[in-house]
Structure formats: structure tokens, C-alpha cells
Amino acid sequence: MIDDFLAGDLTAVDEALRKAAAAEIMPRFRQLATHEIVEKNGPHDLVTVADRLAEEHLTASLTALLPGSRVVGEEAVHADPSVLDALRGDDPVWIVDPVDGTRQFVHGDPGFATLVCLAHRGELLASWTYAPALEQMATAVRGAGARLDGVPLRAGSPEPGRELTVAISHFDFTTDEEKRVLGRLTTAGVAPRPCGSAGLEYLNVARGVLDATAFSWENAWDHAAGLLLVAEAGGASATVAGEPFRISGGNALPFASARDAGTLGHILGLLAS
């Protein structure tokens, strides 16, 4: 069933993302009322009515496209953590972040995205990164490459001798120990900066305009789509233990993605030092 789906025309998924954004996200961009913004776990962890309604919209449309599939969405997991169990099950799973970069969305910054990844038994199969305010759609299919608005993506390699640019976990979301470990990237030859939307940072790596990312949290909805996008663009990723990132959790943290294996090894070496 899932092989037949992947072998077919996947543009229906593109259209599902575009419709959800057009119906629930973009009409509220720069139009949010105060009561439509809620703190989930503190002032830096926001959710809006657009997040909730877009996830509901996508849950209905994506499961209709692939009968028997399930959805693990950020807001559904917040309401019921047992939803995460689907990542360890046998059914195909759509991993959904309806508004990745909610803080940017709330502040009227166009740097947010809707992220969707189709996975099965822990394997990432296809992903979509849609930035509606930027009018960009990046897609990846396992073994078939990555594209941005239909144009193939290649991450390439950093120019030798150039300072590496690295997007890292924003310190508003990190513990003191995580700050200490990520602080190892503040060294000669590396230029770390706080990440924005995780999905768009992965896209930047896949496009070759960012050299690497280093993140200290493992929520599948933030990372699944981007990790496949980077891999299919020729990049690489691993945890600080040198292991593949598992969407079901329990990873050694932090973990990194990079334009090539050499850059990844350098970043992981600094993090583990």
C-alpha cells in the first residue's frame, strides 16, 4: 500500500499543505488577536489558533490520501502524549508540524513553515517543507532526491578554509548543560547563531547556504522532514554518539546535520570534546 502511494503522484500532498495554509494560517498571519496566542510551556513556547486548526485540517486531508495511515502532530501530542506511540507502530505515519517557527509567525516574520514527513516503521520516506509566506515548497522522497519549487537541491560542501556557519538550538529553550555543550561551537573557524524555524534551517543546509545545524531537542515534528531533505540533497546527520537520529526518541543529544560528512564529523567532534 505505501509503496504504491509513493510510486504515484505525490502532488496531492503538496496541495493538501497549500490548502491548509491558505485556509488556516495565512488569513491569520499578522492578524492574530491576543486571545488567539497561548503559552504552552512558558513564554518562549507559543501556540496559536492557526497551529491547532491547520493541524486538524492536515490530519483530515492526509489520512484521506493514505487510508490506514495515522498522524503524529505537535498539537495532538501536546494534548495526548500517547499519540507518539504511533511512531513505533506498523501503520504509516504522517509527522506534522503545522506552524514550525510559531514565534516568528506570531511576530509577523515570514520565516515559518508547515512541515510534513511520511514515515513507516521508523524510516523517513517522503517530506514536505512549505513556507507559505515565502511561497516556497521543498520536497524529498527517499532515494529520489530533494527539490525546491521543482528544482533539484544539492547541499555541496563548504569552501575550504571558510568559517562554518551553524544554526544551533536557541538558548531560550536550553538547559545550562545544553548551553555548555553547544558553547563548544564558539571556537575558531565556526560561527554559531540561534536557529529560527528548524524546518527552514534544514532547507538552508540542503540549499548549501548554511553549513550545519546542531540541536538539543528531538521532537520528531521539528526534525523528520528536514533530515530527509538534507539527506536527499547529499548531506549527512548523526547524534553526538555517531548514531542515526531516531524519530521515536531516545537519542543521544545534541545531534547535527551538515552539508557533507566531513563537516558533520567536525561539528560532532567539537560537541563531544
N, C-alpha and C positions, 0 to 999 in steps of 0.2 A: 504493500500500500504506500509506504513512504517513499520507496524507490520510484514508483510510478509518478507520485506527486512531484518529486524533484526532477524527474525527466521531462515533465510537462512545462507549460508556460507559467512562469512564476510572476508575471507582471500583475496578476490578480492580487498578490501580496503588496506590491508597490501601491496599487490602487487603494487597498484597504488602509494603508498608512496615510495616504494623501486625504482620503475621505475623513478619517478620524481627526486628523489635524485641522482640516477645513471646517468640520462641524463643531469640534470641542476646544481646540487650542487657539487657533489664530483669531477667532472672534473675541477672545479674552486677552490677547496679547496687548499690553499697555492699556487694558481696560478693566483690570481686576479691582473689585471693591475690597475694602479692608476685611469684611467678613468672609470673603472667598479665599483667604490665606490663613493657614493654620500651622502652628508649630507642632511637629510630631515628637521629636526628642530634644527639643531645645531651639534656641533662636536661629541656629545655623541649619536646621533640618526642617525644611518647609514643605508643605503640600498645599495644592490649590484645587479648586473645583475642577479645573482643566485636567489635572492629573487623574482624578478619580473618573471623570466622565469619559476621557479618552481611553483609559484602560478598559472600562466597561464596553465601549464601542469596539475596541480591538478584540476583546475576548469573544464577543459575539461573532465578529466577521472572520477571525482567523480559525476558530473551531468549525465554522461552517465550510471553510475552504478545505479543511482536512478533517473529515469526520473521525471521531475516536481520539483526537488529539486533546491535550489539556493545556492550560495556561498557568504559568507562574509569573505573576505580575507584582511589581513592587508594592502597590497599594493593597492587593489581596493578601500578600504575605504579612504586611503590617497589621491587617485586621485578623488574620488567622495564620500563625506561623506553620501550621501543619500542611499548608499548601506547598511548602518546599519539598515535601515528601515525593511529589511527582517527579522531581529531578532524579530520583533513584529508582523510578518505576520503569515499566516496559512500554508505556504509551509514548508516542511522540509529544514533545513539549515545546510550546511557544514561550520563550522567555521575553518578558515585555517590561520596558521602562517607558511609560507614556510620555513623561517630560524629563529627560535627563538634562540636568542643569536647571532645576527649578528656581534656584536663587537668581540665575541670570534672567529667567523668564519673568520672575516677579519684579525685577528691577528694570525691565524693558530692554534688556540686552538680547540681541538676536542669536547669541551663541548657546542655543539649546537644541535638543534633538529628541526624536522619538526612536527608540531602539527596539528591534525585534530580532530574535535569533531562534531558529528551529533546531532542536536537539533531540537525539534519541539515544537512550542508554549511555548518557554522558558524552556523546560525540556531537560536536558542533557541525551542522550540516549546511545551513544557509543563514545569511544575516542581512539585515536592512538597517541603515543609519540614515534617517531622514531629518534634515534641518529645514523645517518649513519656512522660517523667516529668512533663511539664506537661499532658499529654493535649490537645495542640493539633496541628491539621493545617491547614497553609496550602497553597493550590494556585493555580496560574496557568496559563492557556492563552493563547497568543499571539492577540491580537485579541478575546479573550473575557473579559478581566478577571481579577482576583485575589480570592480568598476565604480567610477564616479560619473554619474549622469551619462552612463553608457560608454565612457572612455576607460580603457584598461589602466589600472593603477600598478605602479612598481615603486616599492619603497626605496630601492637603491641602497647606497652606502654613504656615510658621511665623507666629506673630503678629508684626506689625511692631514693631520696637524691642526684641524679646526676645532675650536671649543665645542663640546657636545651640548646641545640643548635638551633638557629633560624636564618634563612636566611631572610633578610629584604631588602626593596627597596634600590637600590644603591643610595647614596647621590648625585651622578651626575644628577639624574633625579627627585630630590625632592625639594620642596619649603622650606623656612625657617620654616614654621609652621609644615610641614610634618617631617622635621628633628627633631623638638622639640618633637613631639608626638612619633615618632619611638625611640627617645633617651630615653624614659621611659623604654625601654627594656634593657638598660645598667644598670643593677642592680644585686644585689647578686642572684646567682642561675640561671642566664640567660647569655648565651654567644651569642650575635648577631653578624652577619657578613654580608657583602654585598652579595646579590644574584648574581648568574650567569644567565644562561638560566632559565627562570621561569619554563618552562616545565620540565627541569631536576631536579629542586629543588622540584617540586611536586612529581616526581618519587622518589627522595630521602626520602621524607616523607612516601610515600607508601611502600618503602622498609624497613623503620624503621632505616635508617642511618642518618636522620635529624629529629629533634623533631617537628619543626613548621616552618611556613613561616609567614611573615607579610608584606603586600604590600599596597602601597598608590595610585596605579592606577588601573583602571578597564577595560582595553581593553579586550574584550571577547576572542580574539585570543590568548592572553597570558595565560589565566586562565581556559577556559572552559574544555579543555582536561585534565588538571591536577586536577581540582576539582573533576571531576568524577572518575579519577584514585584513588585519595585519599579516596573518599567516598566508593568506591567498595573494597578498601583494609582495610576498617574498621575505617578509620579516620573521621575527622569532620572539618567543616569550617563554618564561620559566619562573618558578618561585626561587626564593633565596636558597632553597635546598637543592636547586638544579633540577627540579621535577616539573612536569607539565602541570598547568593550573587545572584544578578540578572544579567544575561548575557546581558540584554537590557540596563543596565546602571542605573544611579541614585542611586547608593549605598552610604550608609554612610561609609566613609573611615577613617582609613585603615580597611582592613579585614585580616583575618588569616585563615590558615589551620593547622591542627596538627594531630599527630598520634592517639590521643584519645580525648574524650570530656573533660576530666579533664585538660589536657594540654592546649586545646583550651581556656577553661574558664580562666585559669591562665594568658595566654598571652593577651586575650581580656581585662581582668581586669586591667592589667598593662597599656595597651594602653588607657584605658578610665579613668585612675586615674588622 
